[in-house]
Amino acid sequence: MSVTMPKYVGCLHDFTKTTHHLSRMIRQSYIGLQYLHNQGILHLDINPTNILYDGQFNAYVADFGLSLY
């Protein structure tokens, strides 16, 4: 089974031109980090390269190499 991600025509800069889109991306990143902390996980390396976005710009926290559990 393969999964095909929807494609967004344009770039992240174009997508975040409205405050609605930008606040949504920040809010999703915050919710992800809050969930991790509630589970007792400290990421310890949050930076822009460790927040990934799918084709619809949903946020995903990535790279748990420095995390503490």
C-alpha positions in Angstrom: 0.0 0.0 0.0 1.4 3.4 -0.9 0.4 6.8 0.3 0.4 9.8 -2.1 0.8 13.1 -0.4 -1.2 16.0 -1.9 0.9 18.5 -3.6 0.8 22.2 -2.9 1.7 24.5 -5.9 3.8 27.3 -4.5 6.1 27.6 -1.6 5.8 27.9 2.2 6.3 31.7 2.0 3.2 32.0 -0.3 1.2 29.8 2.1 2.0 31.8 5.2 1.1 35.2 3.7 -2.1 35.3 5.7 -2.0 35.3 9.5 -4.6 32.6 9.6 -2.3 30.1 7.9 0.7 31.1 10.0 -1.1 31.0 13.3 -2.5 27.5 12.3 1.0 26.2 11.7 2.3 27.7 15.0 -0.7 26.3 16.9 -0.2 22.8 15.5 3.5 22.9 16.4 2.5 24.0 19.9 -0.1 21.2 20.3 2.4 18.6 19.2 5.0 19.8 21.7 2.4 20.0 24.5 1.4 16.4 23.8 5.0 15.3 24.0 5.5 17.1 27.3 2.3 15.6 28.7 3.7 12.2 27.9 7.0 13.0 29.7 9.0 13.6 26.6 11.4 16.6 26.3 12.4 17.2 22.7 15.4 19.5 23.5 16.1 20.4 19.8 13.2 22.4 18.5 14.1 24.5 15.6 12.5 25.2 12.2 14.2 22.2 10.5 12.5 19.8 13.1 9.0 20.9 12.3 7.8 19.2 9.2 4.8 19.9 7.1 2.8 17.7 4.8 1.2 18.8 1.5 -1.6 20.5 3.3 0.8 22.2 5.7 -0.1 20.1 8.8 2.7 20.3 11.3 4.7 17.3 12.6 7.4 17.3 15.2 10.5 15.4 14.0 14.1 14.4 15.0 14.0 13.0 18.5 17.7 12.3 18.7 18.3 14.5 21.7 15.0 13.8 23.4 14.7 12.7 27.1 12.0 10.3 28.0 
